[in-house]
Amino acid sequence: MAPRKKQVEKDSNSKLEMGVMSTSGKEIEKIDLDPVIFDGKINHALMHQAVVTYLANQRRGLANTKTRGEVSGGGRKPWKQKGTGRARSGSSRSPIWKGGGITFGPKPHSFVKDFPKKMKAMALKSALNAKLKDSEIVVFDSLKMNAPKTKEFAAVISNSKVSADKALIVLGALDVNVKLSARNIARVGIQEAKSLNTYDALSYKKLVFAKDA
């Protein structure tokens, strides 16, 4: 067992580096990525489960149809039971009648699925590793704006070479000026690092991180 333990320690000590750009698009430094997060492991099944759970939890489940007991009217028997030559009928609100109730129609209910925190964290970790593997993560030294300037922020995004892709800007703390500057730029989203989830990480082509995120 000793050789195996040494191998694990060796792997855990290996570090990945990533370049950090300035707003002009030039690389100014390199940072070490946390090996606990960026270990290269990608669990596709867990990412799929996280996305399905996220989308299910967004559903409000408000669809509602009326049964024959809830549709107004139909209290009187349409015609007598026998002697008319027609099929017997007890109510004009029967599901087989026009204007009648709906059989087995949707009713308000919850679509919420449980997803353990550890599994959620592992799914996000897999998504980040997948993005890193495909070179779809960009890091900026700073993404702060002194005032809401869409044109200036669009230039920053263009310098990062992600202007043609759907990009998610991930900030350490939400900056109002950055939010206002980016909201009119097509295919660009803004989110705080603490709110990043597997669905958002995978639904955007590029992840653009501020260094503090």
Secondary structure as UniProt FT lines:
FT   HELIX           2..13
FT   STRAND          16..21
FT   TURN            23..24
FT   STRAND          27..33
FT   TURN            35..37
FT   HELIX           44..58
FT   TURN            68..70
FT   TURN            92..93
FT   TURN            95..96
FT   TURN            98..99
FT   TURN            103..104
FT   HELIX           117..133
FT   TURN            134..135
FT   STRAND          137..140
FT   HELIX           150..159
FT   TURN            160..161
FT   TURN            163..164
FT   STRAND          167..171
FT   HELIX           176..182
FT   TURN            183..184
FT   TURN            186..187
FT   STRAND          188..192
FT   HELIX           193..195
FT   HELIX           198..203
FT   STRAND          206..210
FT   TURN            211..212
//
